[in-house]
Structure formats: C-alpha cells, structure tokens
Amino acid sequence: MNTKSKVLHLVGAFISLIMFVIGIIFSKEIPLLILVGILGLTFFSFLLFRIFTNLNNNNGNEGKRSI
C-alpha cells in the first residue's frame, strides 16, 4: 500500500465518520439521515479493516524471504 493510497483511505475513513456523526445527531429532524449514518459507519468500518489488513501484511513480510 503506497502513501497516496494510505492518505485516501484515511480521508475516506474521516469523511465516513463525519457522515455517521451527522446521521446520528440530526436523524430526529430528517429521517433519511438514519440511512446516511448507517452507510457512514459501514464505510468507516470497511476502510479501517482495509488499512489494518494492509498494515499487517506489510509488517509481516519484513525480514522474510519470498520464494
């Protein structure tokens, strides 16, 4: 995972978290924001999973020889 991809994943996770927070705060006034909050939480979880999976794969391969 290169640096540009890491930055895009982090920006996407931040935007998704903001979507979740807005959906939770304003869901009483606009019921459609419940869906926005659910989508924000889903995307946030997915992007964090991708970030940590790629970090784990990169750290696990250091110092090992590939055949």
PyMOL Python script that loads the backbone (N, CA, C, O; Angstrom):
from pymol import cmd

cmd.read_pdbstr("""\
ATOM      1  N   MET A   1       0.857  -1.173   0.000  1.00  0.00           N
ATOM      2  CA  MET A   1       0.000   0.000   0.000  1.00  0.00           C
ATOM      3  C   MET A   1       0.902   1.234   0.000  1.00  0.00           C
ATOM      4  O   MET A   1       1.687   1.443   0.925  1.00  0.00           O
ATOM      5  N   ASN A   2       0.779   2.047  -1.048  1.00  0.00           N
ATOM      6  CA  ASN A   2       1.632   3.224  -1.136  1.00  0.00           C
ATOM      7  C   ASN A   2       1.048   4.385  -0.319  1.00  0.00           C
ATOM      8  O   ASN A   2      -0.055   4.294   0.221  1.00  0.00           O
ATOM      9  N   THR A   3       1.799   5.452  -0.246  1.00  0.00           N
ATOM     10  CA  THR A   3       1.428   6.580   0.601  1.00  0.00           C
ATOM     11  C   THR A   3       0.136   7.249   0.121  1.00  0.00           C
ATOM     12  O   THR A   3      -0.700   7.643   0.934  1.00  0.00           O
ATOM     13  N   LYS A   4      -0.023   7.376  -1.190  1.00  0.00           N
ATOM     14  CA  LYS A   4      -1.232   8.005  -1.733  1.00  0.00           C
ATOM     15  C   LYS A   4      -2.467   7.199  -1.351  1.00  0.00           C
ATOM     16  O   LYS A   4      -3.500   7.768  -0.995  1.00  0.00           O
ATOM     17  N   SER A   5      -2.362   5.898  -1.424  1.00  0.00           N
ATOM     18  CA  SER A   5      -3.481   5.031  -1.072  1.00  0.00           C
ATOM     19  C   SER A   5      -3.801   5.128   0.418  1.00  0.00           C
ATOM     20  O   SER A   5      -4.969   5.126   0.807  1.00  0.00           O
ATOM     21  N   LYS A   6      -2.770   5.211   1.242  1.00  0.00           N
ATOM     22  CA  LYS A   6      -2.988   5.355   2.684  1.00  0.00           C
ATOM     23  C   LYS A   6      -3.725   6.649   3.010  1.00  0.00           C
ATOM     24  O   LYS A   6      -4.646   6.668   3.827  1.00  0.00           O
ATOM     25  N   VAL A   7      -3.306   7.720   2.362  1.00  0.00           N
ATOM     26  CA  VAL A   7      -3.936   9.020   2.603  1.00  0.00           C
ATOM     27  C   VAL A   7      -5.391   8.986   2.159  1.00  0.00           C
ATOM     28  O   VAL A   7      -6.264   9.494   2.862  1.00  0.00           O
ATOM     29  N   LEU A   8      -5.662   8.393   0.999  1.00  0.00           N
ATOM     30  CA  LEU A   8      -7.037   8.308   0.513  1.00  0.00           C
ATOM     31  C   LEU A   8      -7.903   7.468   1.445  1.00  0.00           C
ATOM     32  O   LEU A   8      -9.059   7.812   1.688  1.00  0.00           O
ATOM     33  N   HIS A   9      -7.361   6.377   1.968  1.00  0.00           N
ATOM     34  CA  HIS A   9      -8.109   5.559   2.908  1.00  0.00           C
ATOM     35  C   HIS A   9      -8.411   6.328   4.198  1.00  0.00           C
ATOM     36  O   HIS A   9      -9.515   6.237   4.735  1.00  0.00           O
ATOM     37  N   LEU A  10      -7.435   7.077   4.689  1.00  0.00           N
ATOM     38  CA  LEU A  10      -7.649   7.854   5.911  1.00  0.00           C
ATOM     39  C   LEU A  10      -8.652   8.987   5.702  1.00  0.00           C
ATOM     40  O   LEU A  10      -9.486   9.242   6.570  1.00  0.00           O
ATOM     41  N   VAL A  11      -8.576   9.665   4.562  1.00  0.00           N
ATOM     42  CA  VAL A  11      -9.538  10.731   4.263  1.00  0.00           C
ATOM     43  C   VAL A  11     -10.934  10.137   4.120  1.00  0.00           C
ATOM     44  O   VAL A  11     -11.904  10.706   4.621  1.00  0.00           O
ATOM     45  N   GLY A  12     -11.042   9.003   3.445  1.00  0.00           N
ATOM     46  CA  GLY A  12     -12.336   8.341   3.315  1.00  0.00           C
ATOM     47  C   GLY A  12     -12.900   7.905   4.651  1.00  0.00           C
ATOM     48  O   GLY A  12     -14.102   8.025   4.887  1.00  0.00           O
ATOM     49  N   ALA A  13     -12.045   7.398   5.529  1.00  0.00           N
ATOM     50  CA  ALA A  13     -12.497   6.988   6.859  1.00  0.00           C
ATOM     51  C   ALA A  13     -12.965   8.205   7.657  1.00  0.00           C
ATOM     52  O   ALA A  13     -13.953   8.121   8.387  1.00  0.00           O
ATOM     53  N   PHE A  14     -12.272   9.323   7.527  1.00  0.00           N
ATOM     54  CA  PHE A  14     -12.677  10.535   8.239  1.00  0.00           C
ATOM     55  C   PHE A  14     -14.018  11.048   7.724  1.00  0.00           C
ATOM     56  O   PHE A  14     -14.879  11.425   8.519  1.00  0.00           O
ATOM     57  N   ILE A  15     -14.203  11.067   6.415  1.00  0.00           N
ATOM     58  CA  ILE A  15     -15.472  11.514   5.832  1.00  0.00           C
ATOM     59  C   ILE A  15     -16.602  10.579   6.240  1.00  0.00           C
ATOM     60  O   ILE A  15     -17.707  11.035   6.538  1.00  0.00           O
ATOM     61  N   SER A  16     -16.339   9.280   6.257  1.00  0.00           N
ATOM     62  CA  SER A  16     -17.360   8.314   6.675  1.00  0.00           C
ATOM     63  C   SER A  16     -17.738   8.509   8.138  1.00  0.00           C
ATOM     64  O   SER A  16     -18.907   8.389   8.504  1.00  0.00           O
ATOM     65  N   LEU A  17     -16.751   8.809   8.969  1.00  0.00           N
ATOM     66  CA  LEU A  17     -17.039   9.055  10.380  1.00  0.00           C
ATOM     67  C   LEU A  17     -17.890  10.316  10.549  1.00  0.00           C
ATOM     68  O   LEU A  17     -18.800  10.346  11.378  1.00  0.00           O
ATOM     69  N   ILE A  18     -17.595  11.350   9.767  1.00  0.00           N
ATOM     70  CA  ILE A  18     -18.398  12.571   9.801  1.00  0.00           C
ATOM     71  C   ILE A  18     -19.829  12.273   9.344  1.00  0.00           C
ATOM     72  O   ILE A  18     -20.780  12.790   9.929  1.00  0.00           O
ATOM     73  N   MET A  19     -19.992  11.444   8.304  1.00  0.00           N
ATOM     74  CA  MET A  19     -21.334  11.053   7.850  1.00  0.00           C
ATOM     75  C   MET A  19     -22.090  10.351   8.971  1.00  0.00           C
ATOM     76  O   MET A  19     -23.273  10.615   9.187  1.00  0.00           O
ATOM     77  N   PHE A  20     -21.413   9.463   9.680  1.00  0.00           N
ATOM     78  CA  PHE A  20     -22.048   8.735  10.780  1.00  0.00           C
ATOM     79  C   PHE A  20     -22.492   9.695  11.881  1.00  0.00           C
ATOM     80  O   PHE A  20     -23.615   9.600  12.375  1.00  0.00           O
ATOM     81  N   VAL A  21     -21.625  10.604  12.256  1.00  0.00           N
ATOM     82  CA  VAL A  21     -21.943  11.548  13.330  1.00  0.00           C
ATOM     83  C   VAL A  21     -23.109  12.453  12.930  1.00  0.00           C
ATOM     84  O   VAL A  21     -24.013  12.689  13.732  1.00  0.00           O
ATOM     85  N   ILE A  22     -23.093  12.959  11.700  1.00  0.00           N
ATOM     86  CA  ILE A  22     -24.194  13.805  11.240  1.00  0.00           C
ATOM     87  C   ILE A  22     -25.493  13.013  11.198  1.00  0.00           C
ATOM     88  O   ILE A  22     -26.548  13.524  11.576  1.00  0.00           O
ATOM     89  N   GLY A  23     -25.421  11.775  10.743  1.00  0.00           N
ATOM     90  CA  GLY A  23     -26.609  10.935  10.704  1.00  0.00           C
ATOM     91  C   GLY A  23     -27.192  10.678  12.075  1.00  0.00           C
ATOM     92  O   GLY A  23     -28.412  10.650  12.234  1.00  0.00           O
ATOM     93  N   ILE A  24     -26.342  10.492  13.068  1.00  0.00           N
ATOM     94  CA  ILE A  24     -26.827  10.231  14.417  1.00  0.00           C
ATOM     95  C   ILE A  24     -27.386  11.506  15.054  1.00  0.00           C
ATOM     96  O   ILE A  24     -28.432  11.458  15.702  1.00  0.00           O
ATOM     97  N   ILE A  25     -26.716  12.629  14.882  1.00  0.00           N
ATOM     98  CA  ILE A  25     -27.139  13.871  15.535  1.00  0.00           C
ATOM     99  C   ILE A  25     -28.454  14.399  14.967  1.00  0.00           C
ATOM    100  O   ILE A  25     -29.331  14.814  15.724  1.00  0.00           O
ATOM    101  N   PHE A  26     -28.597  14.388  13.650  1.00  0.00           N
ATOM    102  CA  PHE A  26     -29.746  15.025  13.025  1.00  0.00           C
ATOM    103  C   PHE A  26     -30.807  14.052  12.532  1.00  0.00           C
ATOM    104  O   PHE A  26     -31.662  14.439  11.735  1.00  0.00           O
ATOM    105  N   SER A  27     -30.781  12.829  12.972  1.00  0.00           N
ATOM    106  CA  SER A  27     -31.744  11.842  12.475  1.00  0.00           C
ATOM    107  C   SER A  27     -33.174  12.113  12.951  1.00  0.00           C
ATOM    108  O   SER A  27     -34.127  11.668  12.312  1.00  0.00           O
ATOM    109  N   LYS A  28     -33.334  12.826  14.048  1.00  0.00           N
ATOM    110  CA  LYS A  28     -34.689  13.126  14.522  1.00  0.00           C
ATOM    111  C   LYS A  28     -35.388  14.137  13.620  1.00  0.00           C
ATOM    112  O   LYS A  28     -36.603  14.068  13.434  1.00  0.00           O
ATOM    113  N   GLU A  29     -34.621  15.082  13.056  1.00  0.00           N
ATOM    114  CA  GLU A  29     -35.223  16.088  12.188  1.00  0.00           C
ATOM    115  C   GLU A  29     -35.448  15.564  10.768  1.00  0.00           C
ATOM    116  O   GLU A  29     -36.479  15.845  10.158  1.00  0.00           O
ATOM    117  N   ILE A  30     -34.486  14.806  10.245  1.00  0.00           N
ATOM    118  CA  ILE A  30     -34.576  14.285   8.874  1.00  0.00           C
ATOM    119  C   ILE A  30     -34.350  12.769   8.947  1.00  0.00           C
ATOM    120  O   ILE A  30     -33.213  12.322   9.099  1.00  0.00           O
ATOM    121  N   PRO A  31     -35.410  11.989   8.842  1.00  0.00           N
ATOM    122  CA  PRO A  31     -35.278  10.537   8.990  1.00  0.00           C
ATOM    123  C   PRO A  31     -34.350   9.879   7.965  1.00  0.00           C
ATOM    124  O   PRO A  31     -33.804   8.809   8.233  1.00  0.00           O
ATOM    125  N   LEU A  32     -34.167  10.493   6.811  1.00  0.00           N
ATOM    126  CA  LEU A  32     -33.277   9.920   5.806  1.00  0.00           C
ATOM    127  C   LEU A  32     -31.829   9.874   6.298  1.00  0.00           C
ATOM    128  O   LEU A  32     -31.033   9.074   5.804  1.00  0.00           O
ATOM    129  N   LEU A  33     -31.490  10.707   7.247  1.00  0.00           N
ATOM    130  CA  LEU A  33     -30.124  10.737   7.765  1.00  0.00           C
ATOM    131  C   LEU A  33     -29.788   9.477   8.572  1.00  0.00           C
ATOM    132  O   LEU A  33     -28.616   9.215   8.843  1.00  0.00           O
ATOM    133  N   ILE A  34     -30.789   8.706   8.954  1.00  0.00           N
ATOM    134  CA  ILE A  34     -30.515   7.408   9.595  1.00  0.00           C
ATOM    135  C   ILE A  34     -29.756   6.523   8.616  1.00  0.00           C
ATOM    136  O   ILE A  34     -28.795   5.851   8.991  1.00  0.00           O
ATOM    137  N   LEU A  35     -30.193   6.526   7.360  1.00  0.00           N
ATOM    138  CA  LEU A  35     -29.517   5.743   6.324  1.00  0.00           C
ATOM    139  C   LEU A  35     -28.099   6.266   6.086  1.00  0.00           C
ATOM    140  O   LEU A  35     -27.169   5.482   5.896  1.00  0.00           O
ATOM    141  N   VAL A  36     -27.939   7.582   6.096  1.00  0.00           N
ATOM    142  CA  VAL A  36     -26.605   8.182   5.926  1.00  0.00           C
ATOM    143  C   VAL A  36     -25.684   7.746   7.068  1.00  0.00           C
ATOM    144  O   VAL A  36     -24.514   7.437   6.840  1.00  0.00           O
ATOM    145  N   GLY A  37     -26.210   7.722   8.294  1.00  0.00           N
ATOM    146  CA  GLY A  37     -25.412   7.284   9.440  1.00  0.00           C
ATOM    147  C   GLY A  37     -25.010   5.829   9.338  1.00  0.00           C
ATOM    148  O   GLY A  37     -23.879   5.470   9.665  1.00  0.00           O
ATOM    149  N   ILE A  38     -25.935   4.983   8.884  1.00  0.00           N
ATOM    150  CA  ILE A  38     -25.619   3.559   8.729  1.00  0.00           C
ATOM    151  C   ILE A  38     -24.560   3.361   7.651  1.00  0.00           C
ATOM    152  O   ILE A  38     -23.619   2.589   7.840  1.00  0.00           O
ATOM    153  N   LEU A  39     -24.707   4.049   6.528  1.00  0.00           N
ATOM    154  CA  LEU A  39     -23.708   3.942   5.455  1.00  0.00           C
ATOM    155  C   LEU A  39     -22.352   4.484   5.908  1.00  0.00           C
ATOM    156  O   LEU A  39     -21.315   3.910   5.578  1.00  0.00           O
ATOM    157  N   GLY A  40     -22.356   5.578   6.657  1.00  0.00           N
ATOM    158  CA  GLY A  40     -21.101   6.137   7.153  1.00  0.00           C
ATOM    159  C   GLY A  40     -20.367   5.179   8.070  1.00  0.00           C
ATOM    160  O   GLY A  40     -19.149   5.025   7.976  1.00  0.00           O
ATOM    161  N   LEU A  41     -21.116   4.534   8.961  1.00  0.00           N
ATOM    162  CA  LEU A  41     -20.492   3.572   9.869  1.00  0.00           C
ATOM    163  C   LEU A  41     -19.976   2.350   9.115  1.00  0.00           C
ATOM    164  O   LEU A  41     -18.914   1.819   9.437  1.00  0.00           O
ATOM    165  N   THR A  42     -20.731   1.908   8.112  1.00  0.00           N
ATOM    166  CA  THR A  42     -20.316   0.756   7.307  1.00  0.00           C
ATOM    167  C   THR A  42     -19.032   1.056   6.550  1.00  0.00           C
ATOM    168  O   THR A  42     -18.091   0.263   6.583  1.00  0.00           O
ATOM    169  N   PHE A  43     -18.987   2.203   5.865  1.00  0.00           N
ATOM    170  CA  PHE A  43     -17.784   2.564   5.113  1.00  0.00           C
ATOM    171  C   PHE A  43     -16.594   2.801   6.036  1.00  0.00           C
ATOM    172  O   PHE A  43     -15.466   2.439   5.700  1.00  0.00           O
ATOM    173  N   PHE A  44     -16.835   3.399   7.186  1.00  0.00           N
ATOM    174  CA  PHE A  44     -15.760   3.626   8.151  1.00  0.00           C
ATOM    175  C   PHE A  44     -15.148   2.297   8.596  1.00  0.00           C
ATOM    176  O   PHE A  44     -13.926   2.153   8.642  1.00  0.00           O
ATOM    177  N   SER A  45     -15.994   1.345   8.916  1.00  0.00           N
ATOM    178  CA  SER A  45     -15.512   0.029   9.345  1.00  0.00           C
ATOM    179  C   SER A  45     -14.751  -0.663   8.225  1.00  0.00           C
ATOM    180  O   SER A  45     -13.698  -1.255   8.462  1.00  0.00           O
ATOM    181  N   PHE A  46     -15.274  -0.594   7.013  1.00  0.00           N
ATOM    182  CA  PHE A  46     -14.619  -1.231   5.872  1.00  0.00           C
ATOM    183  C   PHE A  46     -13.245  -0.623   5.604  1.00  0.00           C
ATOM    184  O   PHE A  46     -12.276  -1.348   5.375  1.00  0.00           O
ATOM    185  N   LEU A  47     -13.161   0.700   5.631  1.00  0.00           N
ATOM    186  CA  LEU A  47     -11.883   1.350   5.357  1.00  0.00           C
ATOM    187  C   LEU A  47     -10.859   1.074   6.455  1.00  0.00           C
ATOM    188  O   LEU A  47      -9.682   0.874   6.157  1.00  0.00           O
ATOM    189  N   LEU A  48     -11.283   1.060   7.709  1.00  0.00           N
ATOM    190  CA  LEU A  48     -10.354   0.716   8.787  1.00  0.00           C
ATOM    191  C   LEU A  48      -9.870  -0.722   8.654  1.00  0.00           C
ATOM    192  O   LEU A  48      -8.699  -1.010   8.899  1.00  0.00           O
ATOM    193  N   PHE A  49     -10.759  -1.615   8.270  1.00  0.00           N
ATOM    194  CA  PHE A  49     -10.365  -3.001   8.040  1.00  0.00           C
ATOM    195  C   PHE A  49      -9.302  -3.083   6.954  1.00  0.00           C
ATOM    196  O   PHE A  49      -8.313  -3.799   7.109  1.00  0.00           O
ATOM    197  N   ARG A  50      -9.496  -2.355   5.853  1.00  0.00           N
ATOM    198  CA  ARG A  50      -8.508  -2.367   4.765  1.00  0.00           C
ATOM    199  C   ARG A  50      -7.174  -1.786   5.211  1.00  0.00           C
ATOM    200  O   ARG A  50      -6.118  -2.312   4.858  1.00  0.00           O
ATOM    201  N   ILE A  51      -7.215  -0.691   5.994  1.00  0.00           N
ATOM    202  CA  ILE A  51      -5.973  -0.066   6.466  1.00  0.00           C
ATOM    203  C   ILE A  51      -5.201  -1.041   7.346  1.00  0.00           C
ATOM    204  O   ILE A  51      -4.005  -1.243   7.138  1.00  0.00           O
ATOM    205  N   PHE A  52      -5.872  -1.651   8.332  1.00  0.00           N
ATOM    206  CA  PHE A  52      -5.172  -2.538   9.250  1.00  0.00           C
ATOM    207  C   PHE A  52      -4.742  -3.840   8.582  1.00  0.00           C
ATOM    208  O   PHE A  52      -3.704  -4.398   8.938  1.00  0.00           O
ATOM    209  N   THR A  53      -5.512  -4.327   7.631  1.00  0.00           N
ATOM    210  CA  THR A  53      -5.116  -5.536   6.898  1.00  0.00           C
ATOM    211  C   THR A  53      -3.851  -5.268   6.097  1.00  0.00           C
ATOM    212  O   THR A  53      -2.929  -6.084   6.095  1.00  0.00           O
ATOM    213  N   ASN A  54      -3.804  -4.125   5.417  1.00  0.00           N
ATOM    214  CA  ASN A  54      -2.607  -3.795   4.640  1.00  0.00           C
ATOM    215  C   ASN A  54      -1.407  -3.524   5.538  1.00  0.00           C
ATOM    216  O   ASN A  54      -0.284  -3.875   5.177  1.00  0.00           O
ATOM    217  N   LEU A  55      -1.614  -2.915   6.688  1.00  0.00           N
ATOM    218  CA  LEU A  55      -0.503  -2.706   7.623  1.00  0.00           C
ATOM    219  C   LEU A  55       0.025  -4.044   8.135  1.00  0.00           C
ATOM    220  O   LEU A  55       1.234  -4.242   8.252  1.00  0.00           O
ATOM    221  N   ASN A  56      -0.888  -4.950   8.435  1.00  0.00           N
ATOM    222  CA  ASN A  56      -0.493  -6.257   8.928  1.00  0.00           C
ATOM    223  C   ASN A  56       0.272  -7.036   7.862  1.00  0.00           C
ATOM    224  O   ASN A  56       1.272  -7.685   8.169  1.00  0.00           O
ATOM    225  N   ASN A  57      -0.184  -6.978   6.623  1.00  0.00           N
ATOM    226  CA  ASN A  57       0.502  -7.682   5.543  1.00  0.00           C
ATOM    227  C   ASN A  57       1.885  -7.101   5.289  1.00  0.00           C
ATOM    228  O   ASN A  57       2.836  -7.843   5.042  1.00  0.00           O
ATOM    229  N   ASN A  58       2.001  -5.777   5.349  1.00  0.00           N
ATOM    230  CA  ASN A  58       3.293  -5.145   5.105  1.00  0.00           C
ATOM    231  C   ASN A  58       4.277  -5.433   6.234  1.00  0.00           C
ATOM    232  O   ASN A  58       5.451  -5.691   5.968  1.00  0.00           O
ATOM    233  N   ASN A  59       3.829  -5.397   7.481  1.00  0.00           N
ATOM    234  CA  ASN A  59       4.724  -5.637   8.610  1.00  0.00           C
ATOM    235  C   ASN A  59       5.103  -7.104   8.718  1.00  0.00           C
ATOM    236  O   ASN A  59       6.201  -7.423   9.173  1.00  0.00           O
ATOM    237  N   GLY A  60       4.227  -7.993   8.313  1.00  0.00           N
ATOM    238  CA  GLY A  60       4.512  -9.417   8.416  1.00  0.00           C
ATOM    239  C   GLY A  60       5.537  -9.895   7.413  1.00  0.00           C
ATOM    240  O   GLY A  60       6.154 -10.942   7.613  1.00  0.00           O
ATOM    241  N   ASN A  61       5.732  -9.152   6.335  1.00  0.00           N
ATOM    242  CA  ASN A  61       6.658  -9.580   5.289  1.00  0.00           C
ATOM    243  C   ASN A  61       8.060  -9.012   5.462  1.00  0.00           C
ATOM    244  O   ASN A  61       8.957  -9.370   4.700  1.00  0.00           O
ATOM    245  N   GLU A  62       8.272  -8.151   6.426  1.00  0.00           N
ATOM    246  CA  GLU A  62       9.591  -7.572   6.621  1.00  0.00           C
ATOM    247  C   GLU A  62      10.548  -8.625   7.165  1.00  0.00           C
ATOM    248  O   GLU A  62      10.229  -9.360   8.099  1.00  0.00           O
ATOM    249  N   GLY A  63      11.702  -8.677   6.569  1.00  0.00           N
ATOM    250  CA  GLY A  63      12.728  -9.596   7.044  1.00  0.00           C
ATOM    251  C   GLY A  63      12.540 -11.027   6.590  1.00  0.00           C
ATOM    252  O   GLY A  63      13.340 -11.891   6.951  1.00  0.00           O
ATOM    253  N   LYS A  64      11.524 -11.302   5.821  1.00  0.00           N
ATOM    254  CA  LYS A  64      11.302 -12.652   5.324  1.00  0.00           C
ATOM    255  C   LYS A  64      11.632 -12.709   3.849  1.00  0.00           C
ATOM    256  O   LYS A  64      11.436 -11.747   3.106  1.00  0.00           O
ATOM    257  N   ARG A  65      12.125 -13.833   3.453  1.00  0.00           N
ATOM    258  CA  ARG A  65      12.446 -14.032   2.060  1.00  0.00           C
ATOM    259  C   ARG A  65      11.238 -14.575   1.323  1.00  0.00           C
ATOM    260  O   ARG A  65      10.535 -15.447   1.835  1.00  0.00           O
ATOM    261  N   SER A  66      10.993 -14.071   0.133  1.00  0.00           N
ATOM    262  CA  SER A  66       9.928 -14.657  -0.683  1.00  0.00           C
ATOM    263  C   SER A  66      10.562 -15.658  -1.644  1.00  0.00           C
ATOM    264  O   SER A  66      11.649 -15.445  -2.180  1.00  0.00           O
ATOM    265  N   ILE A  67       9.859 -16.725  -1.833  1.00  0.00           N
ATOM    266  CA  ILE A  67      10.395 -17.819  -2.670  1.00  0.00           C
ATOM    267  C   ILE A  67       9.994 -17.610  -4.107  1.00  0.00           C
ATOM    268  O   ILE A  67      10.343 -18.417  -4.969  1.00  0.00           O
TER     269      ILE A  67
END
""", "prot")
cmd.dss("prot")
cmd.show_as("cartoon", "prot")
cmd.util.cbc("prot")
cmd.orient("prot")
